[in-house]
Amino acid sequence: MLVQNTAANAQLDSSARYDAPCCDQDTRVEVIADIMDWIHDREAPTRILCMTGAAGSGKSALQQTVAERCRALKLLAASFFFSASDPSRNIVSKVIPTIAYQLGLLHPIIRSSIGHAAESDPLIFSRSLRTQAEVLIIAPLRNVSVDHLRGIPSVIFVDGLDECIDEDHQTELLHALKVITEDGPSYFRLFIASRPEWAIRAALEENGLLHHAASHIRLSDDYDASDDIRRSLWKSLREIGARSSDPRARVQSWPPFEGIESLVGLASGQYIFAKTVIRYVSERRSSPVERLKTVLSWTVDGGGVAKPLAILDLLYINVLSAAQAAYEVASPALPGHFLELVRFYSYEAQHPGEPHQEATLAKARGLRMVEQLYDIQEGTYDAVFSDIRSLLTVRPLGENLYVHIYHKSLSDFFEKESRSQGLYTPIHRVWAWMAPRMLRRILSSSDTAVEQAIVYASSHVQLNWDDFEEATFLYSAVRAVVYSLVWQSEPEYTAVTEAWVQFTEGGGWNRMDKCLSSAPNTAWNSESVLDRICLLWAGPYVLPNFPVVLDTLREKGMLPLAVDLAAKKFHEKWQGRFAGVVGNAD
């Protein structure tokens, strides 16, 4: 009975895991030492260690490496390695029986006690996980004398909790595992690794299940893996070069220092990037020199045809697809727009330093203000990010919250249809979706904000950011609308066109003109926020595209007369107004 309910593939030495990732020699030395110190410390205040980290940060490799080291030291009691793609180990029902089975192998008396418990209750495997833990693990161990338990291996490993397909059952499993450490032998240790998804995050938060019971390693935040990644890349590529038939790969100058440094930077501390590059370059059917060139050119400027990061893309696709399904089930405020929201938020974090991007305005205000300005229900970002915290997260700074993308290649993934495939959501599609709500937001801006903005702009006074979000938002909104019109496919024009009609009928053009026309022509050298917004409006991003927008809509018969007349009128006015700065904006 016990064997039938055990997941053989989930154990450390399973043949299904013959190529399990592990840490390269002389890498992750610091974090491994910290984990081993905790394992050896019988006086440690906690019996549970939780390690969370971004997708591809090396959690499973660390689990594998530490588990193998514990096995060599006769400390490994049991292990369970989840895998979302393996039906035998992506469910929690196999976990407790699998751990019990391995504990039974440690000593004949333990095996007999566990076997008897399973035979005494044939339905034990259909009971709650806590009951299974109490009957199959805790009670049998209590029946064994202290003398027999002395020297028994004591460390249990659970890897990839986030790959369990039922999130609610993840929490149930954490309850059961906690019971084992509380009611089992006092020297037992439990090491859990997971992406920082909802179940483990909630358990570790204040007042959470494991808040006081577990130590916490934030792998992506607490340890800088750059040196280790550099060492792994250098060592592995040198070995690949030595085996290659290409003489260029066997010279001392290969791989080039600049190439290694470029890869280290692109890796952003995530091992999966480096490991994927190494696998790609090691393909024996072609030259490692040429394949490394492909990786560097492809990742930097997108010019390559090959897909050296297919494994990483698959990881992103799987994480995002699962999160999208969970988001829709949760009945969100904006159903059917998960990808647009992810793309929007990630875009805000993607260009934090370019003054002509909406991201500058967004990041200066923080996510809460972004949601207010873009007419998105407060807290929507939290629902969107709930199941993708392994890819990007929200970090506080002062009173604001900002988006942080763990891995740089995620931005490239969003930008390239060849990588994101069915999840591809170009930024202009986001703007098309945003356009109607942004135009409505402009119409609802208070007259007071516009009037005060005019006074401040006319007198060259620096705008107070907190007081004039609505006025400064005008540039972002209109520019985004123009983007959406210029690049959209025909089916997506309709909603935007209708929004323009409402905008025209509601006096939106006059409202926008009030602000834009108030700035002096010295905008290029001005420190006024509104001045700079006016300049950017006049630059190569918006105003020159207006005739293209109008012509396209006319050709499609989708430009209502009232909108056409208003657009031409204000375009001519603004073109003359900003004629002196359009050429300088480049």
C-alpha positions as CSV (number, residue, x, y, z in Angstrom):
1,M,0.0,0.0,0.0
2,L,2.7,2.5,0.9
3,V,4.8,1.8,-2.1
4,Q,1.8,2.3,-4.4
5,N,1.2,5.8,-3.1
6,T,4.9,6.8,-3.3
7,A,6.3,9.0,-6.0
8,A,9.6,7.3,-7.0
9,N,10.4,10.1,-9.5
10,A,10.4,12.7,-6.7
11,Q,13.4,11.2,-4.8
12,L,16.9,12.6,-4.9
13,D,18.4,9.6,-6.7
14,S,15.5,8.8,-9.0
15,S,16.3,7.8,-12.6
16,A,13.8,10.4,-13.7
17,R,16.1,13.1,-12.3
18,Y,19.4,11.7,-13.7
19,D,20.3,15.1,-15.2
20,A,19.1,17.2,-12.2
21,P,20.8,20.6,-12.0
22,C,23.5,21.1,-9.4
23,C,25.9,23.9,-8.5
24,D,29.2,24.1,-10.3
25,Q,32.3,23.5,-8.3
26,D,33.4,26.5,-6.3
27,T,30.2,28.3,-6.8
28,R,27.4,29.3,-4.4
29,V,30.0,28.8,-1.7
30,E,28.5,31.4,0.7
31,V,24.9,30.3,0.6
32,I,25.8,26.6,0.7
33,A,27.9,27.3,3.8
34,D,25.0,29.1,5.4
35,I,22.6,26.3,4.8
36,M,25.0,23.6,6.1
37,D,25.7,25.7,9.2
38,W,21.9,25.8,9.9
39,I,21.6,22.0,9.3
40,H,24.5,21.3,11.8
41,D,23.3,23.7,14.4
42,R,21.2,21.7,16.8
43,E,20.6,24.9,18.8
44,A,19.1,26.7,15.9
45,P,15.9,28.6,16.8
46,T,14.0,27.2,13.9
47,R,13.7,23.7,12.4
48,I,12.5,24.8,9.0
49,L,14.5,26.7,6.4
50,C,12.6,28.2,3.5
51,M,14.5,29.4,0.4
52,T,12.6,31.5,-2.1
53,G,14.0,33.0,-5.3
54,A,13.1,34.1,-8.7
55,A,12.6,31.7,-11.6
56,G,16.0,30.5,-12.7
57,S,17.9,31.7,-9.7
58,G,19.3,28.3,-8.9
59,K,17.1,27.1,-6.1
60,S,16.8,23.5,-7.4
61,A,20.5,23.3,-8.1
62,L,21.2,24.4,-4.5
63,Q,18.7,21.9,-3.2
64,Q,20.3,19.1,-5.2
65,T,23.8,20.1,-4.2
66,V,23.0,20.4,-0.5
67,A,21.0,17.2,-0.5
68,E,23.9,15.3,-2.1
69,R,26.3,16.7,0.4
70,C,23.9,15.6,3.2
71,R,23.7,12.2,1.8
72,A,27.4,11.9,1.8
73,L,27.5,13.0,5.4
74,K,24.6,10.5,6.2
75,L,22.3,13.4,7.1
76,L,19.7,12.9,4.3
77,A,16.5,11.5,5.7
78,A,14.1,12.0,2.8
79,S,13.5,14.2,-0.2
80,F,10.6,15.2,-2.5
81,F,11.3,17.2,-5.7
82,F,8.2,18.6,-7.3
83,S,7.9,18.9,-11.1
84,A,4.9,20.5,-12.8
85,S,5.4,18.4,-15.9
86,D,5.4,15.0,-14.1
87,P,1.9,13.9,-13.0
88,S,3.5,11.6,-10.3
89,R,5.1,14.5,-8.5
90,N,3.0,17.6,-9.2
91,I,0.4,16.8,-6.6
92,V,0.6,16.8,-2.8
93,S,-1.0,13.5,-2.2
94,K,2.3,11.7,-2.8
95,V,4.4,13.8,-0.6
96,I,3.8,12.3,2.9
97,P,3.8,8.7,1.7
98,T,7.1,9.3,-0.2
99,I,8.7,10.9,2.9
100,A,7.4,8.0,5.1
101,Y,8.8,5.4,2.6
102,Q,12.2,6.9,2.7
103,L,12.2,7.2,6.5
104,G,11.3,3.5,6.6
105,L,14.5,2.7,4.8
106,L,16.6,4.3,7.5
107,H,16.0,1.6,10.1
108,P,14.1,-1.8,10.2
109,I,12.1,-0.8,13.3
110,I,11.0,2.4,11.7
111,R,10.1,0.5,8.5
112,S,8.0,-2.0,10.5
113,S,6.2,0.7,12.5
114,I,5.3,2.7,9.4
115,G,4.2,-0.5,7.5
116,H,2.0,-1.5,10.4
117,A,0.4,2.0,10.5
118,A,-0.4,1.8,6.8
119,E,-1.9,-1.7,7.1
120,S,-4.0,-0.7,10.1
121,D,-5.9,2.0,8.1
122,P,-6.2,1.1,4.4
123,L,-7.9,4.5,3.8
124,I,-5.0,6.5,5.3
125,F,-3.9,7.7,1.9
126,S,-7.3,9.4,1.3
127,R,-7.2,11.3,4.6
128,S,-5.9,14.8,5.2
129,L,-2.2,15.5,4.8
130,R,-1.9,16.3,8.5
131,T,-3.5,13.0,9.5
132,Q,-1.2,11.2,7.1
133,A,1.8,12.9,8.7
134,E,0.6,12.0,12.2
135,V,-0.2,8.4,11.4
136,L,2.6,7.5,8.9
137,I,5.5,9.6,10.3
138,I,5.1,11.1,13.7
139,A,3.4,8.2,15.6
140,P,5.8,5.5,14.1
141,L,8.8,7.6,15.1
142,R,7.5,7.9,18.6
143,N,7.3,4.1,18.8
144,V,11.0,3.9,18.2
145,S,13.3,4.1,21.2
146,V,15.7,7.0,21.5
147,D,18.6,4.6,21.2
148,H,17.5,3.4,17.8
149,L,16.9,6.9,16.6
150,R,20.3,8.1,17.6
151,G,22.4,8.7,14.6
152,I,19.5,8.5,12.2
153,P,19.7,11.0,9.2
154,S,17.5,14.0,10.1
155,V,17.2,16.4,7.1
156,I,14.1,16.4,4.8
157,F,14.2,18.3,1.5
158,V,11.2,19.6,-0.4
159,D,12.0,21.4,-3.6
160,G,9.7,23.3,-6.0
161,L,6.6,23.7,-3.9
162,D,5.3,26.2,-6.4
163,E,5.2,23.4,-9.1
164,C,2.4,21.7,-7.2
165,I,-0.7,22.2,-9.4
166,D,-3.1,23.0,-6.6
167,E,-2.2,26.2,-4.7
168,D,-4.7,25.5,-1.8
169,H,-3.1,22.1,-1.3
170,Q,0.3,23.8,-1.1
171,T,-0.8,25.5,2.1
172,E,-2.2,22.2,3.4
173,L,1.2,20.6,2.8
174,L,3.0,23.3,4.7
175,H,0.7,22.7,7.6
176,A,1.5,19.0,7.6
177,L,5.3,19.5,7.2
178,K,5.3,22.0,10.1
179,V,3.6,19.4,12.3
180,I,6.4,16.9,11.5
181,T,9.0,19.3,12.7
182,E,7.0,20.3,15.8
183,D,5.9,16.8,16.9
184,G,8.6,14.7,15.4
185,P,12.2,14.2,16.7
186,S,13.6,17.5,17.9
187,Y,16.7,17.2,15.7
188,F,14.7,16.9,12.4
189,R,15.3,19.7,9.9
190,L,13.1,20.6,6.9
191,F,14.6,22.5,3.9
192,I,11.9,23.9,1.5
193,A,12.7,25.7,-1.8
194,S,10.1,27.5,-3.9
195,R,9.4,30.5,-6.1
196,P,7.9,33.3,-4.0
197,E,4.3,32.5,-5.0
198,W,1.2,32.9,-2.9
199,A,1.3,29.9,-0.6
200,I,4.9,30.3,0.6
201,R,4.7,34.1,0.7
202,A,1.5,34.0,2.9
203,A,3.1,31.4,5.2
204,L,6.2,33.5,5.7
205,E,4.5,36.8,6.2
206,E,3.8,38.3,9.6
207,N,1.1,36.2,11.3
208,G,1.6,33.5,8.7
209,L,1.9,29.8,9.3
210,L,5.7,29.8,9.2
211,H,6.6,33.3,10.2
212,H,8.0,32.3,13.6
213,A,8.7,28.7,12.7
214,A,11.1,29.1,9.7
215,S,14.2,30.9,8.8
216,H,14.1,32.5,5.4
217,I,16.7,32.8,2.6
218,R,15.7,35.2,-0.2
219,L,18.1,33.9,-2.7
220,S,17.5,36.6,-5.4
221,D,17.9,39.4,-2.8
222,D,20.3,38.1,-0.1
223,Y,23.1,36.8,-2.3
224,D,24.8,38.2,-5.4
225,A,25.5,35.4,-7.8
226,S,27.4,37.5,-10.4
227,D,30.8,36.2,-9.5
228,D,29.6,32.6,-9.5
229,I,27.9,33.1,-12.9
230,R,31.0,34.6,-14.3
231,R,33.1,31.7,-12.9
232,S,30.6,29.1,-14.3
233,L,30.5,30.7,-17.8
234,W,34.3,31.0,-18.0
235,K,35.0,27.5,-16.8
236,S,32.3,25.8,-18.9
237,L,33.0,27.7,-22.1
238,R,36.7,27.1,-21.8
239,E,36.0,23.3,-21.4
240,I,33.7,23.5,-24.5
241,G,36.4,25.2,-26.4
242,A,39.0,22.6,-25.5
243,R,36.8,19.9,-26.9
244,S,35.9,21.8,-30.1
245,S,37.3,21.0,-33.5
246,D,37.2,24.8,-34.2
247,P,40.8,26.1,-33.6
248,R,39.4,29.5,-32.7
249,A,37.8,28.1,-29.6
250,R,41.0,26.6,-28.3
251,V,43.0,29.8,-28.1
252,Q,43.6,31.5,-24.8
253,S,41.6,34.6,-25.8
254,W,38.3,32.6,-26.2
255,P,35.8,33.2,-24.8
256,P,36.4,36.9,-25.0
257,F,36.4,38.8,-21.8
258,E,33.8,41.3,-23.1
259,G,31.5,38.6,-24.1
260,I,31.6,37.0,-20.7
261,E,30.9,40.3,-19.0
262,S,28.0,41.0,-21.3
263,L,26.5,37.6,-20.5
264,V,27.0,38.2,-16.7
265,G,25.1,41.5,-17.0
266,L,22.3,39.9,-19.0
267,A,22.0,37.1,-16.5
268,S,20.9,39.5,-13.8
269,G,22.0,37.1,-11.1
270,Q,19.8,34.3,-12.5
271,Y,21.6,31.0,-13.2
272,I,19.1,29.7,-15.7
273,F,20.3,32.3,-18.2
274,A,23.9,31.2,-17.9
275,K,23.1,27.5,-18.0
276,T,20.9,27.9,-21.1
277,V,23.7,29.8,-22.9
278,I,26.2,27.1,-21.9
279,R,23.9,24.4,-23.3
280,Y,23.4,26.3,-26.5
281,V,27.1,27.0,-27.1
282,S,28.0,23.3,-26.3
283,E,25.9,22.0,-29.2
284,R,28.5,19.9,-31.1
285,R,27.0,20.2,-34.5
286,S,28.4,23.7,-35.0
287,S,31.2,25.9,-33.8
288,P,31.0,27.2,-30.2
289,V,32.6,30.4,-31.4
290,E,29.8,31.1,-33.9
291,R,27.1,30.0,-31.4
292,L,28.5,32.3,-28.7
293,K,28.4,35.2,-31.3
294,T,24.8,34.3,-32.0
295,V,23.9,34.4,-28.4
296,L,25.6,37.8,-27.9
297,S,24.0,39.3,-31.0
298,W,20.6,37.9,-30.4
299,T,20.3,38.9,-26.8
300,V,21.7,42.4,-27.3
301,D,20.0,43.6,-30.5
302,G,17.6,40.9,-31.4
303,G,19.2,40.4,-34.8
304,G,19.6,36.6,-34.6
305,V,17.3,34.0,-36.0
306,A,18.3,31.2,-33.6
307,K,16.6,30.8,-30.3
308,P,19.3,30.0,-27.7
309,L,17.0,30.9,-24.8
310,A,14.2,28.5,-25.7
311,I,14.3,26.9,-22.3
312,L,14.0,30.2,-20.6
313,D,11.2,31.2,-22.9
314,L,9.4,28.0,-22.1
315,L,9.7,28.8,-18.4
316,Y,8.2,32.3,-18.9
317,I,5.4,30.9,-21.0
318,N,4.5,28.3,-18.4
319,V,4.6,30.7,-15.5
320,L,2.6,33.4,-17.3
321,S,0.0,31.0,-18.7
322,A,-0.7,29.5,-15.3
323,A,-0.9,32.9,-13.8
324,Q,-3.3,34.1,-16.5
325,A,-5.6,31.2,-15.8
326,A,-5.6,31.8,-12.1
327,Y,-6.2,35.5,-12.6
328,E,-9.3,34.9,-14.7
329,V,-10.7,32.4,-12.2
330,A,-10.3,35.0,-9.4
331,S,-12.9,37.2,-11.2
332,P,-10.7,40.3,-11.4
333,A,-11.8,43.9,-11.9
334,L,-10.4,43.8,-15.5
335,P,-11.2,40.2,-16.8
336,G,-9.6,39.2,-20.1
337,H,-6.8,41.7,-19.8
338,F,-4.2,39.9,-17.8
339,L,-1.5,40.1,-20.5
340,E,-2.1,43.8,-21.2
341,L,-1.8,44.5,-17.5
342,V,1.4,42.5,-17.1
343,R,2.8,44.2,-20.2
344,F,1.8,47.6,-19.0
345,Y,3.3,47.2,-15.5
346,S,6.5,45.7,-16.9
347,Y,6.8,48.4,-19.4
348,E,6.7,51.0,-16.6
349,A,9.7,49.2,-15.1
350,Q,11.5,48.6,-18.3
351,H,12.6,52.2,-19.1
352,P,13.1,53.9,-15.7
353,G,15.7,56.4,-16.9
354,E,14.5,57.7,-20.2
355,P,12.8,61.1,-19.7
356,H,10.6,60.8,-22.8
357,Q,9.0,57.6,-21.5
358,E,5.8,57.2,-19.5
359,A,7.9,55.1,-17.1
360,T,9.6,58.2,-15.7
361,L,6.3,59.7,-14.7
362,A,5.0,56.3,-13.4
363,K,8.1,55.5,-11.3
364,A,8.2,59.0,-9.8
365,R,4.7,58.5,-8.6
366,G,4.7,54.9,-7.6
367,L,2.3,52.2,-8.7
368,R,-0.7,53.4,-6.7
369,M,-0.6,56.8,-8.4
370,V,-0.2,55.0,-11.8
371,E,-3.3,53.1,-11.2
372,Q,-5.2,56.2,-10.2
373,L,-4.1,58.2,-13.2
374,Y,-4.7,55.3,-15.7
375,D,-8.1,54.7,-14.1
376,I,-7.2,51.2,-13.0
377,Q,-8.9,49.8,-9.8
378,E,-6.6,50.3,-6.8
379,G,-4.6,47.2,-6.0
380,T,-5.0,45.6,-9.4
381,Y,-1.3,45.2,-9.7
382,D,-1.3,43.0,-6.6
383,A,-3.8,40.6,-8.2
384,V,-1.8,40.6,-11.5
385,F,1.5,39.9,-9.8
386,S,0.2,37.4,-7.4
387,D,1.3,34.3,-9.4
388,I,4.3,35.8,-11.2
389,R,6.4,37.0,-8.3
390,S,9.1,34.7,-9.5
391,L,9.5,36.9,-12.6
392,L,8.9,40.3,-11.3
393,T,7.9,41.8,-8.0
394,V,6.9,45.0,-6.2
395,R,9.4,46.7,-3.9
396,P,8.8,49.6,-1.5
397,L,10.9,52.8,-1.6
398,G,9.8,55.4,0.9
399,E,6.0,55.7,0.6
400,N,5.9,54.4,-3.0
401,L,5.9,50.9,-4.6
402,Y,7.9,50.1,-7.7
403,V,8.1,47.3,-10.2
404,H,11.2,45.2,-10.2
405,I,11.9,42.7,-12.9
406,Y,14.2,40.0,-11.8
407,H,15.5,38.9,-15.1
408,K,16.4,41.2,-18.0
409,S,15.5,38.8,-20.7
410,L,11.9,39.0,-19.5
411,S,11.7,42.4,-21.2
412,D,13.1,41.0,-24.4
413,F,10.6,38.1,-24.1
414,F,7.7,40.6,-24.1
415,E,9.1,42.5,-27.0
416,K,9.6,39.6,-29.4
417,E,6.7,37.6,-30.8
418,S,9.2,34.8,-31.7
419,R,9.8,34.3,-28.0
420,S,6.5,35.0,-26.3
421,Q,4.5,33.3,-29.1
422,G,0.8,33.1,-28.1
423,L,1.4,35.4,-25.2
424,Y,2.8,38.2,-27.4
425,T,1.2,41.5,-26.4
426,P,2.8,44.4,-28.3
427,I,2.9,47.7,-26.4
428,H,0.7,49.4,-28.9
429,R,-2.0,46.9,-28.2
430,V,-1.7,47.9,-24.5
431,W,-2.1,51.6,-25.5
432,A,-5.1,50.7,-27.7
433,W,-6.7,49.1,-24.6
434,M,-5.7,52.0,-22.4
435,A,-6.6,54.8,-24.8
436,P,-10.4,55.1,-24.0
437,R,-9.8,55.1,-20.3
438,M,-7.0,57.6,-20.6
439,L,-9.1,60.0,-22.7
440,R,-11.9,59.7,-20.1
441,R,-9.3,60.5,-17.4
442,I,-8.3,63.7,-19.3
443,L,-12.0,64.7,-19.5
444,S,-12.4,64.2,-15.7
445,S,-9.3,66.2,-14.8
446,S,-10.3,69.1,-12.6
447,D,-10.5,72.6,-14.0
448,T,-8.5,73.8,-11.0
449,A,-5.6,71.5,-11.8
450,V,-5.5,72.8,-15.4
451,E,-5.8,76.5,-14.3
452,Q,-3.0,76.1,-11.7
453,A,-0.8,74.3,-14.2
454,I,-1.2,77.3,-16.6
455,V,-0.3,79.8,-13.8
456,Y,2.8,77.8,-12.8
457,A,3.9,77.1,-16.4
458,S,3.4,80.8,-17.5
459,S,5.5,82.0,-14.5
460,H,8.3,79.5,-15.0
461,V,7.6,78.1,-11.6
462,Q,8.5,74.4,-11.0
463,L,5.4,72.3,-10.8
464,N,4.8,70.5,-7.5
465,W,4.5,66.9,-8.6
466,D,2.0,65.9,-5.9
467,D,-0.4,68.7,-6.7
468,F,-0.4,68.4,-10.5
469,E,-0.5,64.7,-11.4
470,E,-3.6,65.3,-13.6
471,A,-2.0,68.1,-15.6
472,T,1.3,66.3,-16.2
473,F,-0.6,63.1,-17.1
474,L,-2.0,64.8,-20.3
475,Y,1.2,64.2,-22.3
476,S,1.3,60.5,-21.3
477,A,-2.3,60.0,-22.2
478,V,-2.4,61.7,-25.5
479,R,0.9,60.2,-26.7
480,A,-0.3,56.7,-25.8
481,V,-3.5,57.3,-27.7
482,V,-1.6,58.4,-30.8
483,Y,0.6,55.3,-30.5
484,S,-2.4,53.1,-30.4
485,L,-3.9,54.7,-33.5
486,V,-0.7,54.7,-35.6
487,W,0.1,51.1,-35.2
488,Q,-3.2,49.3,-34.5
489,S,-4.8,46.7,-36.7
490,E,-8.3,47.4,-37.9
491,P,-10.3,45.4,-35.4
492,E,-8.8,47.4,-32.6
493,Y,-9.5,50.8,-34.0
494,T,-13.1,50.9,-33.1
495,A,-13.0,51.3,-29.3
496,V,-10.3,54.0,-29.7
497,T,-12.3,55.9,-32.3
498,E,-15.4,55.9,-30.2
499,A,-13.3,57.2,-27.3
500,W,-12.1,60.1,-29.5
501,V,-15.7,61.0,-30.4
502,Q,-16.6,61.2,-26.7
503,F,-13.4,63.1,-26.0
504,T,-14.3,65.6,-28.8
505,E,-17.9,66.0,-27.7
506,G,-16.8,66.5,-24.1
507,G,-14.4,69.4,-24.9
508,G,-11.3,67.3,-24.4
509,W,-9.4,69.1,-27.1
510,N,-9.9,72.5,-25.5
511,R,-8.8,71.1,-22.1
512,M,-5.7,69.7,-23.6
513,D,-5.0,72.8,-25.6
514,K,-5.2,74.9,-22.4
515,C,-2.3,73.2,-20.8
516,L,-0.2,72.7,-23.9
517,S,-0.6,76.2,-25.1
518,S,0.4,77.7,-21.7
519,A,4.1,76.7,-21.8
520,P,6.7,79.2,-23.1
521,N,8.8,78.5,-26.2
522,T,11.9,78.1,-23.9
523,A,10.7,74.6,-22.9
524,W,13.8,72.9,-24.0
525,N,15.9,74.5,-21.3
526,S,13.2,74.9,-18.7
527,E,13.0,72.9,-15.5
528,S,9.2,73.1,-15.4
529,V,7.7,69.6,-15.6
530,L,4.8,70.9,-17.8
531,D,7.3,72.7,-20.1
532,R,9.2,69.5,-20.7
533,I,5.9,67.6,-21.3
534,C,5.0,70.2,-23.9
535,L,8.4,69.8,-25.5
536,L,8.0,66.1,-25.7
537,W,4.6,66.4,-27.1
538,A,6.1,68.6,-29.8
539,G,9.0,66.3,-30.5
540,P,9.3,63.3,-32.8
541,Y,6.9,61.1,-30.8
542,V,3.5,62.6,-31.1
543,L,2.8,65.7,-33.1
544,P,4.5,64.6,-36.4
545,N,2.4,61.4,-36.3
546,F,-0.9,63.1,-36.2
547,P,-1.3,63.5,-40.0
548,V,-0.5,59.8,-40.4
549,V,-3.2,58.9,-37.9
550,L,-5.8,61.1,-39.5
551,D,-5.0,59.8,-43.1
552,T,-5.2,56.2,-41.9
553,L,-8.5,56.6,-40.2
554,R,-10.0,58.5,-43.2
555,E,-8.9,55.7,-45.5
556,K,-10.7,53.2,-43.3
557,G,-13.8,55.3,-43.0
558,M,-13.3,55.4,-39.3
559,L,-12.8,59.1,-38.6
560,P,-16.0,60.9,-37.6
561,L,-16.4,64.4,-39.1
562,A,-16.4,66.1,-35.7
563,V,-13.1,64.4,-34.6
564,D,-11.6,65.1,-38.0
565,L,-12.3,68.8,-37.9
566,A,-11.2,69.2,-34.3
567,A,-8.0,67.2,-34.9
568,K,-7.0,69.3,-37.9
569,K,-7.7,72.5,-36.1
570,F,-5.6,71.7,-33.1
571,H,-2.9,70.0,-35.0
572,E,-2.3,73.1,-37.1
573,K,-2.3,75.2,-34.0
574,W,0.1,73.1,-32.1
575,Q,2.3,72.6,-35.1
576,G,2.8,76.3,-35.4
577,R,3.1,76.7,-31.6
578,F,5.9,74.2,-31.3
579,A,7.6,74.8,-34.6
580,G,10.8,76.1,-32.9
581,V,11.3,73.0,-30.8
582,V,10.3,70.0,-32.9
583,G,13.6,69.9,-34.6
584,N,15.5,70.1,-31.3
585,A,13.7,67.2,-29.6
586,D,15.8,64.6,-31.4
